[in-house]
Amino acid sequence: MAMGSDEEPGAAVPLVRLNHVSFQCASVEESAAFYQRVLGFQLVKRPASLDPRGAWLHGYGMGIHLLQRGSDDPDAPPVARPPAAIDPKGNHISFQHTLFGDGMVQCADMGLMKARLGDMRLEFVAARVRDGETVVEQLFFHDPDGNMIEICDCEKLPVVPLAGVAAAGGLPDLWARVARDVHA
């Protein structure tokens, strides 16, 4: 469909999964070490044609691409450190935490995750999402460049499509429900 066309859009672009996220870094080395040590990602080979001031990591079926901030501008100002406060409502990337053992999925142990983050001396904020009897625990923290990361036991919360929303071209009145739930 051409830009500016009055035709209705066709089917959505066929996607398979999230391939990678990309972050600019003050120090690619520091950030790569963080993602390896804290989240268990592994460094993987990058194409030789790319700027050498970067790193690719892979894990859990997805990649993280790190790019040296200012690599195209040697006079770029220094990068600010993470904000003082961790805001769970801010932009973030989320990883689902589930323990595996004996070939069976076991319950996620968010207490163990809190202890591990504490042992690594990472500041984090714990939050909970409730939906009826279901409680999802979340842990939020920053990487060395201030990008927020969430670890959650989100598999507890089923993904339920909102019927007819896509056809109607918008969202249902979600805000009124959220306001009532928050102030109840």
Secondary structure, 3 states (H helix, E strand, C coil): CCCCCCCCCCCCCCCCCCCEEEEEECCHHHHHHHHHHHHCCEEECCCCCCCCCEEEEEECCEEEEEEECCCCCCCCCCCCCCCCCCCCCCCEEEEECCCEECCEECCCCHHHHHHHHHHCCCCCEEEEEEECCEEEEEEEEECCCCCEEEEECHHHCCCCCCCCHHHHCCCCCHHHHHHHHHHC
